[in-house]
Amino acid sequence: MTSQKHVGDFQNDPLLPGSTATQKADAFCNADPAKPTSSIYKALMVDGINRDAVKGIDWVLQPNTTYYRADGITVIGTTTVTAIFPALYADLSNGVIAQQVSDMDGTTWVWTGIGSGADFSAGSDCAGWSSASGVGDFGLADSTTQTAFIDMLTNCDARLSLYCVEQP
C-alpha cells in the first residue's frame, strides 16, 4: 500500500509518466517512498478497459499465487486460478496492513475501482481514473473480507492510497 495518497484522477496528473491512467497509477506505485523492493510494481485497480481482472487485460495478480505484506513474511492470501482473491467466499489470511483502530479517518482507504468481490469486475472508477469529480470504489487495507477490495464509494477528489503488487 502506498504511503502517499492521490485523488482518483490519475490520467490528468502531469507529474506522472504514462499515457493511460493505469500506467500513471503504476508510476505512482513505483515512485512511492514505502516501496519495499527495487522490483516493478503495478497498481491493483481496474477500469474495465486498460486493466481488467475478468478479461485478464494487464491484470496485476497471478493465478494460484500466495501474496505477502510488504514485510515479506505475513501472508495476505492466495489467489484463485482466475488470479483474484476469493475474499467474497473466504477471508484473507491477513489484511494488507495490520488492523487499525478506525477505518473512518480514511487512513486505510485504497482506490480499487472493483465493483464485485466475486470476480473483481470493474465498478465505479472516477471516469476511468480520469476525473476528480464523480465517485470511485475503494477498499479497506486492514480488512480480511471482500471489503479489502470493495467497501463503498467515495468522491474522486478524495486522496486515497493504492495497493501495489510486485510483478514477476
N, C-alpha and C positions, 0 to 999 in steps of 0.2 A: 504494500500500500504506500502510495506516495506521501511524503511528509508535507509537500506543498499542495495547495488546492487551486482549482481552476473553475471558472464559470463553464456552463455547458456549451458555449460557442468555442470550439477548437479551430474550426475552419478559418475563421477570420482573424486569428491571433497572428500578427505579423512577426512575433518573436520566435515562433516555432517553425522549423523546416518541415516540408512535405507539401504534397498537392491535394491530399484529402484530409478530412477531419480525423480519421483513424490514424493516418500517418503522423499527423501532428500530435495526437494523443500518445502515440508510441514515442515520439521525440520527447514529450513531457516526461514520460516514464524514465527514459534513458538519461535525462538531464537532472533527475531528482537527486538531491544530496543523500537521501536514505537508500539509494540503490545499493543492494548488498554485495554485488559482484560486478566484474567488468563485462559480464555476458550481455547479450542483446535481450531486451525485454519488450513485450508488447502489451498494450492496454486491453484488459478483459472488458470490452464494451462492444455492443452491437449497434448497427444501424439498418440492418436488413439488406444493404446494398454492397458496401465496401468491406464490411465484416459481418459475417452471418454464421452462427453456430449450426443452424438447421441445414443450410446448404453447404457448409464447410468452406465458405469463402474467407480466406485469410484468417481462419479461426486460430486462436492462440493456445488452446489446450490440446493435448494429445490423448488418444484413447488409451484406456486401461493403464493410466499413469498415476502414481502417488505424488501429490504435491505437498510441499512443506512451507512453513512460515519462513520469513527472512532469516531466522536463526539457523536454518538448515537441519534442525532436529525435530521440531514439533510438527507432527503430521496434521495437515488440514483435511485431506480426504483423497479418495481415489476416483478418477473419472470412469465413466462407463465406456462401452465400445463405441458410443456416438460422441465421445470426447466432451461430456458435460458432467458436472457433479450431480448425483441423483438426490439432491437436497429436498426435493418435494416428497420423496418416499423414505428417505433415511437421513438422519442427522449427519453432519460433518463430524469428523473426529474432534476438531477444534475450530474456532473461528480463525480468520486470517490474522487477527490480533487478539490479545487477551481480553477477557470480559471487562467492560468499562462500567463505571458507576452509573452513568446515564447516557442514553443514546439521544436524548432530546437536545443536546447542545450542538449537534452536528459534527462532533469530532470523529465519529465512526462512519459517517455517511460517505458513500462511494458511488460515483456515476457508473451505471452499467447499461442502461437502455433496454434491459431484459424485461420482457413483458410476461413471460411464463417460466415458472420454475420447473415445469415438466420437460421442456425441450430447449430452453434458453432462446426462444424466438424473440424477435425484436418487438419492443413495445413503444413507449414514448422516448424520444431521443433528441429533444431540442432541435427539431427540424434537421435531422441528420448531423447533429452536433455542429450546426452552423448558425445558431441563433441564441442570443441571451434572453429572448422572450419565449413565452410558452412554458412547457413543463417537460421534465425528463424523469425516467425511472432510476431509482438508486437502491443500493443495498446497504446493509449494516455490517461493517467489517468484523464485529465481535460476535456475530450470530452464528449458530451452528445449524440453523434451519434454512429453508428456502429464502428467508428474509436477508440472508447474506448476499443474495443476488437480485431479489425483487422485494422491496419492502413497500414503497409507495412512491408518489410523485412529489417533486419539489420544483420551484421556479428555476428556470435556466440561468438566471443571474446569480444564483447561489454558488458559492465557492465550495466544491467538494473534492475529495481525493479520488485517485484511480487505483484499481487493482492492476498490478504489473506482473506479468508472467514471464519467467525466464524461458527463452527459446532454446530448443535442442541444437 
